[in-house]
Every structure is written in C-alpha cells, then in structure tokens.
Amino acid sequence: MTDEEGKAENMFKNFGKRVDDFIEEFDEAGDRLRKEFREKYEELKVSAEKIKTETKNKDRWKEVEDSLKKAGEHLKEALDAAFRKKDTPK
C-alpha cells in the first residue's frame, strides 16, 4: 500500500504543478491581452481625435464654399445690373 500511496501522492503533486503552470500561463496571457487592449484603445483615441479634426476642417471648408457661392451670386447680380440694358427710352 505504501507504493500505491506514493504513486497517488506523485500523481497529485504532478497535477498540482500542472495547475500552477496553467494558472501562471493564464495570468501571463491576461497581462498580454490587457497590454494589447490598452495599446488598441490608445490607437482608437488617436484615430478619433484625427477624425474629429478632419470633420471640423470639412465643416469649415463647407462654410467657406457656401460663402464663396454667395459671393459669386452677388457678383453675378452686380454685373448683370451693371450691364443690363435699360428699358427706358432715350
């Protein structure tokens, strides 16, 4: 029986070591994932800021475009008025 008890103890000892190794690997994997998620999160924050800036610039250029269109319309009206034939007889 002593030989069988030794085998059982050895089996539990090996099992315990494997469980400890598994837990250690699991913790390391968790640390790696946390680091990767942190890096991806930072990348996303930078991308979000870039998109936000680009959106603001697009809005600004849209305002400039609208203003230029209005200015063009006013200039056309002024030129039409300046060169319009007078309907009144001389």
DSSP file (Angstrom, degrees, kcal/mol; ACC not computed):
  #  RESIDUE AA STRUCTURE BP1 BP2  ACC     N-H-->O    O-->H-N    N-H-->O    O-->H-N    TCO  KAPPA ALPHA  PHI   PSI    X-CA   Y-CA   Z-CA
    1    1 A M     >        0   0    0      0, 0.0     4,-2.7     0, 0.0     5,-0.2   0.000 360.0 360.0 360.0 -32.2    0.0    0.0    0.0
    2    2 A T  H  >  +     0   0    0      1,-0.2     4,-2.2     2,-0.2     5,-0.1   0.880 360.0  52.1 -61.5 -37.7    2.8    2.4    0.6
    3    3 A D  H  > S+     0   0    0      2,-0.2     4,-1.9     1,-0.2    -1,-0.2   0.894 110.6  47.7 -65.5 -40.4    3.9    2.1   -3.0
    4    4 A E  H  > S+     0   0    0      2,-0.2     4,-2.4     1,-0.2    -2,-0.2   0.886 110.5  51.7 -68.3 -38.8    0.3    2.9   -4.1
    5    5 A E  H  X S+     0   0    0     -4,-2.7     4,-2.6     1,-0.2    -2,-0.2   0.891 109.2  51.1 -64.0 -38.8    0.1    5.9   -1.7
    6    6 A G  H  X S+     0   0    0     -4,-2.2     4,-2.4    -5,-0.2    -1,-0.2   0.886 109.6  49.7 -64.4 -39.5    3.4    7.2   -3.2
    7    7 A K  H  X S+     0   0    0     -4,-1.9     4,-2.5     2,-0.2    -2,-0.2   0.912 112.0  47.9 -65.7 -42.0    2.0    6.9   -6.7
    8    8 A A  H  X S+     0   0    0     -4,-2.4     4,-2.6     2,-0.2     5,-0.2   0.920 112.5  48.5 -64.9 -44.1   -1.1    8.8   -5.7
    9    9 A E  H  X S+     0   0    0     -4,-2.6     4,-2.5     1,-0.2    -2,-0.2   0.915 112.6  48.6 -61.8 -42.8    0.9   11.5   -4.0
   10   10 A N  H  X S+     0   0    0     -4,-2.4     4,-2.7     2,-0.2    -2,-0.2   0.900 110.7  51.1 -63.7 -41.0    3.1   11.8   -7.0
   11   11 A M  H  X S+     0   0    0     -4,-2.5     4,-2.5     2,-0.2    -2,-0.2   0.922 113.1  44.7 -62.7 -45.2    0.1   12.0   -9.3
   12   12 A F  H  X S+     0   0    0     -4,-2.6     4,-2.9     2,-0.2    -2,-0.2   0.868 112.0  53.3 -66.7 -36.5   -1.5   14.8   -7.2
   13   13 A K  H  X S+     0   0    0     -4,-2.5     4,-2.3    -5,-0.2    -2,-0.2   0.935 112.0  44.5 -63.2 -46.1    1.9   16.5   -7.0
   14   14 A N  H  X S+     0   0    0     -4,-2.7     4,-2.4     2,-0.2    -2,-0.2   0.900 113.6  50.9 -63.6 -41.2    2.2   16.5  -10.8
   15   15 A F  H  X S+     0   0    0     -4,-2.5     4,-2.4     2,-0.2    -2,-0.2   0.933 110.3  49.0 -61.6 -45.5   -1.4   17.5  -11.1
   16   16 A G  H  X S+     0   0    0     -4,-2.9     4,-2.6     1,-0.2    -2,-0.2   0.892 110.5  51.0 -61.4 -40.8   -0.9   20.5   -8.8
   17   17 A K  H  X S+     0   0    0     -4,-2.3     4,-2.7     2,-0.2    -1,-0.2   0.910 110.4  49.0 -63.8 -41.8    2.3   21.5  -10.7
   18   18 A R  H  X S+     0   0    0     -4,-2.4     4,-2.6     2,-0.2    -2,-0.2   0.898 111.0  49.9 -64.9 -39.8    0.3   21.5  -14.0
   19   19 A V  H  X S+     0   0    0     -4,-2.4     4,-2.6     2,-0.2    -2,-0.2   0.931 111.5  48.9 -63.9 -44.3   -2.5   23.5  -12.4
   20   20 A D  H  X S+     0   0    0     -4,-2.6     4,-2.4     2,-0.2    -2,-0.2   0.918 112.4  48.3 -60.2 -44.2    0.1   26.0  -11.1
   21   21 A D  H  X S+     0   0    0     -4,-2.7     4,-2.6     2,-0.2    -2,-0.2   0.907 111.6  50.4 -61.9 -42.0    1.7   26.2  -14.6
   22   22 A F  H  X S+     0   0    0     -4,-2.6     4,-2.7     2,-0.2    -2,-0.2   0.926 110.6  48.4 -62.4 -45.2   -1.7   26.7  -16.2
   23   23 A I  H  X S+     0   0    0     -4,-2.6     4,-2.5     2,-0.2    -1,-0.2   0.903 111.5  50.4 -62.9 -41.3   -2.6   29.5  -13.8
   24   24 A E  H  X S+     0   0    0     -4,-2.4     4,-2.3     2,-0.2    -2,-0.2   0.930 112.8  45.6 -63.1 -45.3    0.8   31.2  -14.4
   25   25 A E  H  X S+     0   0    0     -4,-2.6     4,-2.6     1,-0.2    -2,-0.2   0.893 111.7  53.0 -63.7 -39.3    0.3   31.0  -18.2
   26   26 A F  H  X S+     0   0    0     -4,-2.7     4,-2.3     2,-0.2    -2,-0.2   0.914 109.5  48.2 -62.4 -43.4   -3.3   32.2  -17.8
   27   27 A D  H  X S+     0   0    0     -4,-2.5     4,-2.3     2,-0.2    -2,-0.2   0.907 111.9  49.6 -63.4 -42.7   -2.1   35.2  -15.8
   28   28 A E  H  X S+     0   0    0     -4,-2.3     4,-2.5     2,-0.2    -2,-0.2   0.909 110.6  50.0 -63.2 -41.8    0.6   36.0  -18.4
   29   29 A A  H  X S+     0   0    0     -4,-2.6     4,-2.6     1,-0.2    -1,-0.2   0.906 109.9  51.3 -62.7 -41.1   -1.9   35.7  -21.2
   30   30 A G  H  X S+     0   0    0     -4,-2.3     4,-2.6     2,-0.2    -2,-0.2   0.902 109.6  49.8 -62.0 -41.5   -4.2   38.1  -19.3
   31   31 A D  H  X S+     0   0    0     -4,-2.3     4,-2.4     2,-0.2    -2,-0.2   0.919 111.1  49.1 -63.4 -43.4   -1.4   40.6  -18.9
   32   32 A R  H  X S+     0   0    0     -4,-2.5     4,-2.7     1,-0.2    -2,-0.2   0.920 112.1  48.7 -62.1 -43.2   -0.6   40.4  -22.6
   33   33 A L  H  X S+     0   0    0     -4,-2.6     4,-3.1     2,-0.2     5,-0.2   0.912 109.9  51.3 -64.3 -42.0   -4.2   40.9  -23.5
   34   34 A R  H  X S+     0   0    0     -4,-2.6     4,-2.5     2,-0.2    -1,-0.2   0.924 111.7  48.0 -59.5 -43.5   -4.5   43.9  -21.2
   35   35 A K  H  X S+     0   0    0     -4,-2.4     4,-2.5     2,-0.2    -2,-0.2   0.930 112.9  47.7 -63.4 -45.2   -1.5   45.4  -22.8
   36   36 A E  H  X S+     0   0    0     -4,-2.7     4,-2.8     1,-0.2     5,-0.2   0.918 112.8  48.5 -62.2 -43.9   -2.8   44.8  -26.3
   37   37 A F  H  X S+     0   0    0     -4,-3.1     4,-2.7     2,-0.2    -1,-0.2   0.903 110.6  51.3 -63.1 -40.6   -6.2   46.3  -25.4
   38   38 A R  H  X S+     0   0    0     -4,-2.5     4,-2.3    -5,-0.2    -2,-0.2   0.927 111.9  47.0 -61.1 -44.9   -4.5   49.3  -23.8
   39   39 A E  H  X S+     0   0    0     -4,-2.5     4,-2.4     2,-0.2    -2,-0.2   0.922 113.6  47.5 -63.3 -44.8   -2.5   49.9  -27.0
   40   40 A K  H  X S+     0   0    0     -4,-2.8     4,-2.6     1,-0.2    -2,-0.2   0.892 110.4  53.2 -63.7 -39.1   -5.6   49.4  -29.2
   41   41 A Y  H  X S+     0   0    0     -4,-2.7     4,-2.2     2,-0.2    -1,-0.2   0.925 109.5  47.8 -61.4 -44.7   -7.5   51.8  -27.0
   42   42 A E  H  X S+     0   0    0     -4,-2.3     4,-2.2     2,-0.2    -2,-0.2   0.901 111.1  51.4 -63.4 -40.9   -4.8   54.4  -27.3
   43   43 A E  H  X S+     0   0    0     -4,-2.4     4,-2.4     1,-0.2    -2,-0.2   0.906 110.1  49.7 -61.3 -41.4   -4.7   53.9  -31.1
   44   44 A L  H  X S+     0   0    0     -4,-2.6     4,-2.7     2,-0.2    -2,-0.2   0.881 108.2  52.8 -65.8 -38.1   -8.5   54.4  -31.3
   45   45 A K  H  X S+     0   0    0     -4,-2.2     4,-2.2     2,-0.2    -1,-0.2   0.923 110.6  47.4 -62.4 -43.2   -8.3   57.6  -29.2
   46   46 A V  H  X S+     0   0    0     -4,-2.2     4,-2.3     2,-0.2    -2,-0.2   0.920 113.0  48.9 -63.7 -43.5   -5.8   59.0  -31.6
   47   47 A S  H  X S+     0   0    0     -4,-2.4     4,-2.7     1,-0.2     5,-0.2   0.902 109.7  52.1 -62.6 -41.4   -7.9   58.0  -34.6
   48   48 A A  H  X S+     0   0    0     -4,-2.7     4,-2.5     1,-0.2    -1,-0.2   0.908 110.0  48.2 -62.6 -42.4  -11.0   59.5  -33.0
   49   49 A E  H  X S+     0   0    0     -4,-2.2     4,-2.5     2,-0.2    -1,-0.2   0.904 111.6  50.5 -64.0 -40.7   -9.2   62.8  -32.5
   50   50 A K  H  X S+     0   0    0     -4,-2.3     4,-2.7     2,-0.2    -2,-0.2   0.927 112.2  46.4 -63.1 -45.0   -7.9   62.7  -36.1
   51   51 A I  H  X S+     0   0    0     -4,-2.7     4,-2.6     2,-0.2    -2,-0.2   0.900 111.5  52.3 -63.7 -40.5  -11.5   62.1  -37.4
   52   52 A K  H  X S+     0   0    0     -4,-2.5     4,-2.2    -5,-0.2    -2,-0.2   0.921 111.5  46.3 -61.5 -43.8  -12.8   64.9  -35.2
   53   53 A T  H  X S+     0   0    0     -4,-2.5     4,-2.4     2,-0.2    -2,-0.2   0.919 112.8  49.3 -64.6 -44.5  -10.2   67.3  -36.5
   54   54 A E  H  X S+     0   0    0     -4,-2.7     4,-2.4     1,-0.2    -2,-0.2   0.893 110.0  52.0 -62.6 -39.1  -10.9   66.3  -40.1
   55   55 A T  H  X S+     0   0    0     -4,-2.6     4,-2.5     2,-0.2    -1,-0.2   0.919 109.2  49.3 -63.5 -43.7  -14.6   66.7  -39.6
   56   56 A K  H  X S+     0   0    0     -4,-2.2     4,-2.5     1,-0.2    -2,-0.2   0.921 111.2  50.0 -61.7 -42.5  -14.2   70.2  -38.2
   57   57 A N  H  X S+     0   0    0     -4,-2.4     4,-2.7     1,-0.2    -2,-0.2   0.895 110.0  50.5 -63.3 -39.2  -12.0   71.1  -41.2
   58   58 A K  H  X S+     0   0    0     -4,-2.4     4,-2.2     2,-0.2    -1,-0.2   0.911 110.5  49.6 -64.3 -41.7  -14.6   69.7  -43.5
   59   59 A D  H  X S+     0   0    0     -4,-2.5     4,-2.0     2,-0.2    -2,-0.2   0.913 111.7  49.1 -62.3 -41.6  -17.3   71.8  -41.8
   60   60 A R  H  X S+     0   0    0     -4,-2.5     4,-2.2     1,-0.2    -2,-0.2   0.931 111.7  47.5 -64.4 -45.2  -15.1   74.9  -42.0
   61   61 A W  H  X S+     0   0    0     -4,-2.7     4,-2.8     1,-0.2    -1,-0.2   0.828 108.3  56.1 -67.3 -30.2  -14.4   74.3  -45.7
   62   62 A K  H  X S+     0   0    0     -4,-2.2     4,-2.6     2,-0.2    -1,-0.2   0.912 107.8  48.6 -64.6 -41.7  -18.1   73.8  -46.3
   63   63 A E  H  X S+     0   0    0     -4,-2.0     4,-2.4     2,-0.2    -2,-0.2   0.913 112.1  48.8 -62.4 -43.0  -18.7   77.2  -44.7
   64   64 A V  H  X S+     0   0    0     -4,-2.2     4,-2.6     2,-0.2    -2,-0.2   0.928 111.5  49.7 -62.2 -45.2  -16.0   78.7  -47.0
   65   65 A E  H  X S+     0   0    0     -4,-2.8     4,-2.2     1,-0.2    -2,-0.2   0.924 111.5  48.3 -60.2 -45.5  -17.6   77.0  -50.0
   66   66 A D  H  X S+     0   0    0     -4,-2.6     4,-2.2     1,-0.2    -1,-0.2   0.900 111.8  49.9 -61.9 -41.4  -21.0   78.4  -49.1
   67   67 A S  H  X S+     0   0    0     -4,-2.4     4,-2.5     1,-0.2    -1,-0.2   0.905 110.3  49.9 -65.1 -41.2  -19.7   81.9  -48.6
   68   68 A L  H  X S+     0   0    0     -4,-2.6     4,-2.5     2,-0.2    -1,-0.2   0.884 109.2  52.0 -65.2 -37.9  -17.9   81.8  -51.9
   69   69 A K  H  X S+     0   0    0     -4,-2.2     4,-2.3     2,-0.2    -2,-0.2   0.926 111.2  47.2 -62.8 -43.9  -21.0   80.6  -53.7
   70   70 A K  H  X S+     0   0    0     -4,-2.2     4,-2.4     2,-0.2    -2,-0.2   0.914 111.9  50.0 -63.5 -42.4  -23.0   83.5  -52.1
   71   71 A A  H  X S+     0   0    0     -4,-2.5     4,-2.4     1,-0.2    -1,-0.2   0.901 110.4  50.9 -63.3 -40.1  -20.2   86.0  -53.1
   72   72 A G  H  X S+     0   0    0     -4,-2.5     4,-2.4     2,-0.2    -2,-0.2   0.901 109.7  49.8 -63.3 -41.4  -20.3   84.6  -56.7
   73   73 A E  H  X S+     0   0    0     -4,-2.3     4,-2.4     2,-0.2    -2,-0.2   0.911 111.6  48.2 -63.7 -42.2  -24.1   85.1  -56.8
   74   74 A H  H  X S+     0   0    0     -4,-2.4     4,-2.4     2,-0.2    -2,-0.2   0.897 111.5  50.2 -65.3 -40.1  -23.8   88.7  -55.6
   75   75 A L  H  X S+     0   0    0     -4,-2.4     4,-2.7     2,-0.2     5,-0.2   0.909 110.4  49.9 -64.6 -41.9  -21.1   89.4  -58.1
   76   76 A K  H  X S+     0   0    0     -4,-2.4     4,-2.9     2,-0.2     5,-0.2   0.923 111.1  49.0 -61.8 -44.2  -23.2   88.0  -60.9
   77   77 A E  H  X S+     0   0    0     -4,-2.4     4,-2.4     2,-0.2    -2,-0.2   0.909 111.8  49.2 -62.5 -41.1  -26.2   90.1  -59.8
   78   78 A A  H  X S+     0   0    0     -4,-2.4     4,-2.3     2,-0.2    -2,-0.2   0.920 113.3  45.9 -64.9 -43.6  -24.0   93.2  -59.7
   79   79 A L  H  X S+     0   0    0     -4,-2.7     4,-2.3     2,-0.2    -2,-0.2   0.904 112.3  50.9 -66.0 -40.7  -22.5   92.5  -63.1
   80   80 A D  H  X S+     0   0    0     -4,-2.9     4,-0.8     1,-0.2    -2,-0.2   0.918 112.4  46.9 -61.1 -42.4  -26.0   91.8  -64.5
   81   81 A A  H  < S+     0   0    0     -4,-2.4     3,-0.3    -5,-0.2    -2,-0.2   0.888 112.4  50.1 -67.0 -38.2  -27.3   95.0  -63.1
   82   82 A A  H  < S+     0   0    0     -4,-2.3    -2,-0.2     1,-0.2    -1,-0.2   0.866 121.2  32.5 -69.6 -35.7  -24.3   97.0  -64.4
   83   83 A F  H  < S+     0   0    0     -4,-2.3    -1,-0.2    -5,-0.2    -2,-0.2   0.327  88.1 122.4-106.7   7.9  -24.6   95.7  -67.9
   84   84 A R     <  -     0   0    0     -4,-0.8     2,-0.2    -3,-0.3    -3,-0.0  -0.468  69.4-111.5 -70.1 139.0  -28.3   95.3  -68.1
   85   85 A K        -     0   0    0     -2,-0.2     2,-0.3     1,-0.1    -1,-0.1  -0.506  32.1-117.3 -71.3 136.9  -29.9   97.2  -71.0
   86   86 A K        -     0   0    0     -2,-0.2    -1,-0.1     1,-0.1    -3,-0.0  -0.568  14.7-153.1 -76.3 137.7  -32.0  100.0  -69.7
   87   87 A D        +     0   0    0     -2,-0.3    -1,-0.1     2,-0.1    -2,-0.0   0.597  68.1  97.1 -85.2 -11.5  -35.6   99.6  -70.6
   88   88 A T  S    S-     0   0    0      1,-0.1     2,-0.1     2,-0.0    -2,-0.1  -0.631  77.4-122.6 -83.4 134.7  -36.3  103.3  -70.6
   89   89 A P              0   0    0      0, 0.0    -2,-0.1     0, 0.0    -1,-0.1  -0.409 360.0 360.0 -73.3 151.5  -36.1  105.1  -74.0
   90   90 A K              0   0    0     -2,-0.1    -2,-0.0     0, 0.0     0, 0.0   0.404 360.0 360.0 -91.0 360.0  -33.7  108.0  -74.5
